[in-house]
Amino acid sequence: MKLTRTEAREKVMIILYQIDFYLKDNISFDVESVIKENLEMDNKYVNDIVNGVLQYLEEIDKTISKYLGNWNLDRLGKTDKAILRLATYEIVYYDTPKIVAINEAVELAKKYSDDKIVKLINAVLDKIRDEVEE
């Protein structure tokens, strides 16, 4: 069974959520193993996004932090961080149409976060898109 992009994004969010625990607690992990734990089959998109986010994690986090206003990244829940990192990677480094990346992130946030966070995610990603398009 092939995943839709929407389903694949949800898998990426779950994988990034899990990896965030490993990173925070300095637990060693193998990216491919974490991906395989969460996917029944290989998926190029999931592999590309997860590895891309990890490759550019520091830059992605700086970009997100620039637009968080009164918030900081550590104040956000791991799910919210995973959604923002996924969408920021897609907006800045991947060939996904920017509006699609934002809309998909907002839909994930609606499913997993509260309304205030949905608005925050939407606002942050809009600002990142604007910066990239300038």
C-alpha positions, 0 to 999 in steps of 0.5 A: 500500500502506497502512502499519500503525501499527507500520510507520509508527512504524518509519518515524518512528524512521528519520526521527527518527534521520536528522534527529538527525544533521542537528541534531547537525551543524548541517546544514540540512534540509527536514522534508518532504524527509526524510519523502519520502525514507523514504516512498513515499506521504503518511502523515498519522500519520508527518507528524504525529508527525515534525513534532510531535516536532520542534516539542516536541523541547526539552520532550520531551528534558527529560522523557526526561532527567528519568527517565534516572537515571545516563544522559544523552540524549547517551549513548544511541544515535540509534536509542534516542533516536528511539524515546524521542522518538517514544513520549514525543511519543505519550504526552504530546501525541498521542491514542495510548493510552499503553500502546500507545505504550509497547508499540510503543516496546519492540517497536522497541527489541527489534528495534534495541537491546540488552536493557539499553536495552529495559529502560531505554526501558520504565522511562523511558516508564512513568515518563513515563506515570505523570507524565502520568496524575497 
